[in-house]
Amino acid sequence: MSGLEVGEGSVTAGVHGTDAYEVELVLGGGEGVSGWCDCPYGQEGNFCKHCVAVGLTVLRRAKTVPRAYERLARLLLGVRDCRRALGTEDAFTVYLTGLRTELKRGRKLMSVLERYGL
């Protein structure tokens, strides 16, 4: 991982493995945390393993980024509880895909409303 930067409402980093990917986590207050990555899985709108890796790195560095730590800890605990409640990996994947689709629809609607000054 390189270039970890923690801002007021987001975390960005480069994640290196087989390929290098750029990741951004956005800390959305009451909405939790959303993630973006330019890997193929992330480009499909999924919260990929690279996003998780950045989140876990921030958690490990909690003393230097306490506010981000608290938000990410709540997110990861919520993800764990949700996964347990849904029971299977497939059910969890379907659930996350649905959430991502709703987020995209909301962003598209907000874009249209802003374009027309509403």
CYANA upper distance limits for C-alpha pairs under 8 A (distance plus 0.5 A):
  1 MET  CA     13 ALA  CA      7.29
  1 MET  CA     14 GLY  CA      6.02
  1 MET  CA     15 VAL  CA      5.00
  1 MET  CA     16 HIS  CA      6.27
  1 MET  CA     54 VAL  CA      8.46
  2 SER  CA     13 ALA  CA      6.41
  2 SER  CA     14 GLY  CA      5.52
  2 SER  CA     15 VAL  CA      7.02
  2 SER  CA     16 HIS  CA      8.36
  3 GLY  CA     12 THR  CA      8.00
  3 GLY  CA     13 ALA  CA      5.61
  3 GLY  CA     14 GLY  CA      6.55
  4 LEU  CA     11 VAL  CA      7.63
  4 LEU  CA     12 THR  CA      6.22
  4 LEU  CA     13 ALA  CA      4.84
  4 LEU  CA     14 GLY  CA      7.62
  5 GLU  CA     11 VAL  CA      6.12
  5 GLU  CA     12 THR  CA      5.77
  5 GLU  CA     13 ALA  CA      6.84
  6 VAL  CA     10 SER  CA      6.59
  6 VAL  CA     11 VAL  CA      4.97
  6 VAL  CA     12 THR  CA      7.14
  6 VAL  CA     65 VAL  CA      7.83
  6 VAL  CA     68 ALA  CA      8.29
  7 GLY  CA     11 VAL  CA      6.46
  9 GLY  CA     26 VAL  CA      6.43
  9 GLY  CA     27 LEU  CA      5.54
  9 GLY  CA     28 GLY  CA      7.57
 10 SER  CA     24 GLU  CA      7.36
 10 SER  CA     25 LEU  CA      5.93
 10 SER  CA     26 VAL  CA      4.80
 10 SER  CA     27 LEU  CA      5.96
 11 VAL  CA     24 GLU  CA      6.09
 11 VAL  CA     25 LEU  CA      5.53
 11 VAL  CA     26 VAL  CA      7.01
 11 VAL  CA     27 LEU  CA      8.47
 12 THR  CA     22 GLU  CA      7.96
 12 THR  CA     23 VAL  CA      6.06
 12 THR  CA     24 GLU  CA      4.86
 12 THR  CA     25 LEU  CA      6.86
 12 THR  CA     54 VAL  CA      8.39
 13 ALA  CA     22 GLU  CA      6.53
 13 ALA  CA     23 VAL  CA      5.92
 13 ALA  CA     24 GLU  CA      7.20
 13 ALA  CA     54 VAL  CA      7.41
 14 GLY  CA     20 ALA  CA      7.25
 14 GLY  CA     21 TYR  CA      6.12
 14 GLY  CA     22 GLU  CA      5.08
 14 GLY  CA     23 VAL  CA      6.60
 15 VAL  CA     20 ALA  CA      6.17
 15 VAL  CA     21 TYR  CA      5.72
 15 VAL  CA     22 GLU  CA      6.79
 15 VAL  CA     23 VAL  CA      7.64
 15 VAL  CA     50 HIS  CA      6.96
 15 VAL  CA     53 ALA  CA      8.48
 15 VAL  CA     54 VAL  CA      8.19
 16 HIS  CA     20 ALA  CA      4.85
 16 HIS  CA     21 TYR  CA      6.92
 21 TYR  CA     37 CYS  CA      7.18
 21 TYR  CA     38 ASP  CA      6.29
 21 TYR  CA     39 CYS  CA      6.50
 21 TYR  CA     50 HIS  CA      8.29
 22 GLU  CA     37 CYS  CA      6.19
 22 GLU  CA     38 ASP  CA      6.37
 22 GLU  CA     39 CYS  CA      8.45
 23 VAL  CA     35 GLY  CA      7.78
 23 VAL  CA     36 TRP  CA      6.18
 23 VAL  CA     37 CYS  CA      4.95
 23 VAL  CA     38 ASP  CA      7.45
 23 VAL  CA     50 HIS  CA      7.41
 23 VAL  CA     51 CYS  CA      6.63
 23 VAL  CA     54 VAL  CA      7.98
 24 GLU  CA     35 GLY  CA      6.24
 24 GLU  CA     36 TRP  CA      5.73
 24 GLU  CA     37 CYS  CA      7.03
 24 GLU  CA     51 CYS  CA      7.80
 25 LEU  CA     33 VAL  CA      7.06
 25 LEU  CA     34 SER  CA      6.23
 25 LEU  CA     35 GLY  CA      4.89
 25 LEU  CA     36 TRP  CA      6.92
 25 LEU  CA     51 CYS  CA      7.42
 25 LEU  CA     54 VAL  CA      8.48
 25 LEU  CA     55 GLY  CA      8.20
 26 VAL  CA     33 VAL  CA      6.06
 26 VAL  CA     34 SER  CA      5.78
 26 VAL  CA     35 GLY  CA      6.72
 27 LEU  CA     32 GLY  CA      6.74
 27 LEU  CA     33 VAL  CA      5.16
 27 LEU  CA     34 SER  CA      7.27
 27 LEU  CA     68 ALA  CA      8.10
 27 LEU  CA     71 ARG  CA      7.56
 28 GLY  CA     32 GLY  CA      5.73
 28 GLY  CA     33 VAL  CA      6.03
 28 GLY  CA     34 SER  CA      7.74
 29 GLY  CA     33 VAL  CA      8.32
 29 GLY  CA     71 ARG  CA      8.48
 32 GLY  CA     71 ARG  CA      7.68
 32 GLY  CA     74 ARG  CA      8.46
 32 GLY  CA     75 LEU  CA      6.56
 33 VAL  CA     71 ARG  CA      8.03
 33 VAL  CA     72 LEU  CA      7.60
 33 VAL  CA     75 LEU  CA      6.94
 34 SER  CA     47 PHE  CA      8.04
 35 GLY  CA     47 PHE  CA      6.22
 35 GLY  CA     51 CYS  CA      6.48
 36 TRP  CA     42 GLY  CA      6.71
 36 TRP  CA     43 GLN  CA      8.18
 36 TRP  CA     45 GLY  CA      7.96
 36 TRP  CA     46 ASN  CA      8.33
 36 TRP  CA     47 PHE  CA      7.41
 36 TRP  CA     51 CYS  CA      7.54
 37 CYS  CA     42 GLY  CA      5.33
 37 CYS  CA     43 GLN  CA      7.06
 37 CYS  CA     47 PHE  CA      8.36
 37 CYS  CA     48 CYS  CA      7.74
 37 CYS  CA     50 HIS  CA      7.57
 37 CYS  CA     51 CYS  CA      7.24
 38 ASP  CA     42 GLY  CA      6.30
 38 ASP  CA     43 GLN  CA      6.09
 39 CYS  CA     43 GLN  CA      6.50
 40 PRO  CA     44 GLU  CA      7.11
 41 TYR  CA     45 GLY  CA      7.66
 41 TYR  CA     46 ASN  CA      6.50
 41 TYR  CA     48 CYS  CA      6.83
 42 GLY  CA     46 ASN  CA      5.26
 42 GLY  CA     47 PHE  CA      6.63
 42 GLY  CA     48 CYS  CA      6.01
 45 GLY  CA     97 THR  CA      8.08
 45 GLY  CA    100 ARG  CA      6.60
 45 GLY  CA    101 THR  CA      8.31
 46 ASN  CA     96 LEU  CA      7.87
 46 ASN  CA     97 THR  CA      7.29
 46 ASN  CA    100 ARG  CA      7.44
 47 PHE  CA     51 CYS  CA      6.71
 47 PHE  CA     52 VAL  CA      8.08
 48 CYS  CA     52 VAL  CA      7.09
 49 LYS  CA     53 ALA  CA      6.57
 50 HIS  CA     54 VAL  CA      6.84
 51 CYS  CA     55 GLY  CA      6.74
 52 VAL  CA     56 LEU  CA      6.58
 53 ALA  CA     57 THR  CA      6.64
 54 VAL  CA     58 VAL  CA      6.79
 55 GLY  CA     59 LEU  CA      6.78
 55 GLY  CA     72 LEU  CA      6.91
 56 LEU  CA     60 ARG  CA      6.72
 57 THR  CA     61 ARG  CA      6.84
 58 VAL  CA     62 ALA  CA      6.65
 58 VAL  CA     65 VAL  CA      7.66
 58 VAL  CA     68 ALA  CA      7.77
 58 VAL  CA     69 TYR  CA      6.86
 58 VAL  CA     72 LEU  CA      8.47
 59 LEU  CA     68 ALA  CA      8.47
 59 LEU  CA     69 TYR  CA      5.72
 59 LEU  CA     72 LEU  CA      7.59
 59 LEU  CA     73 ALA  CA      7.58
 61 ARG  CA     65 VAL  CA      7.12
 61 ARG  CA     69 TYR  CA      8.49
 62 ALA  CA     66 PRO  CA      5.65
 62 ALA  CA     68 ALA  CA      8.22
 62 ALA  CA     69 TYR  CA      5.81
 65 VAL  CA     69 TYR  CA      6.62
 66 PRO  CA     70 GLU  CA      6.78
 67 ARG  CA     71 ARG  CA      7.01
 68 ALA  CA     72 LEU  CA      6.50
 69 TYR  CA     73 ALA  CA      6.33
 70 GLU  CA     74 ARG  CA      6.75
 71 ARG  CA     75 LEU  CA      6.73
 72 LEU  CA     76 LEU  CA      6.54
 73 ALA  CA     77 LEU  CA      6.58
 74 ARG  CA     78 GLY  CA      6.51
 75 LEU  CA     79 VAL  CA      6.59
 76 LEU  CA     80 ARG  CA      6.61
 77 LEU  CA     81 ASP  CA      6.67
 78 GLY  CA     82 CYS  CA      6.51
 79 VAL  CA     83 ARG  CA      6.54
 80 ARG  CA     84 ARG  CA      6.75
 81 ASP  CA     85 ALA  CA      6.64
 82 CYS  CA     86 LEU  CA      6.70
 82 CYS  CA     92 PHE  CA      8.17
 83 ARG  CA     87 GLY  CA      6.81
 83 ARG  CA     88 THR  CA      7.82
 83 ARG  CA     89 GLU  CA      7.87
 83 ARG  CA     92 PHE  CA      6.22
 84 ARG  CA     88 THR  CA      8.29
 86 LEU  CA     91 ALA  CA      6.50
 86 LEU  CA     92 PHE  CA      6.50
 87 GLY  CA     91 ALA  CA      7.49
 87 GLY  CA     92 PHE  CA      8.06
 88 THR  CA     92 PHE  CA      6.77
 89 GLU  CA     93 THR  CA      6.60
 90 ASP  CA     94 VAL  CA      6.70
 91 ALA  CA     95 TYR  CA      6.65
 92 PHE  CA     96 LEU  CA      6.69
 93 THR  CA     97 THR  CA      6.57
 94 VAL  CA     98 GLY  CA      6.73
 95 TYR  CA     99 LEU  CA      6.85
 96 LEU  CA    100 ARG  CA      6.65
 97 THR  CA    101 THR  CA      6.67
 98 GLY  CA    102 GLU  CA      6.77
 99 LEU  CA    103 LEU  CA      6.72
100 ARG  CA    104 LYS  CA      6.74
101 THR  CA    105 ARG  CA      6.76
102 GLU  CA    106 GLY  CA      6.65
103 LEU  CA    107 ARG  CA      6.70
104 LYS  CA    108 LYS  CA      6.62
105 ARG  CA    109 LEU  CA      6.63
106 GLY  CA    110 MET  CA      6.64
107 ARG  CA    111 SER  CA      6.62
108 LYS  CA    112 VAL  CA      6.85
109 LEU  CA    113 LEU  CA      6.68
110 MET  CA    114 GLU  CA      6.52
111 SER  CA    115 ARG  CA      6.59
112 VAL  CA    116 TYR  CA      6.98
113 LEU  CA    117 GLY  CA      6.62
113 LEU  CA    118 LEU  CA      5.44
114 GLU  CA    118 LEU  CA      6.25
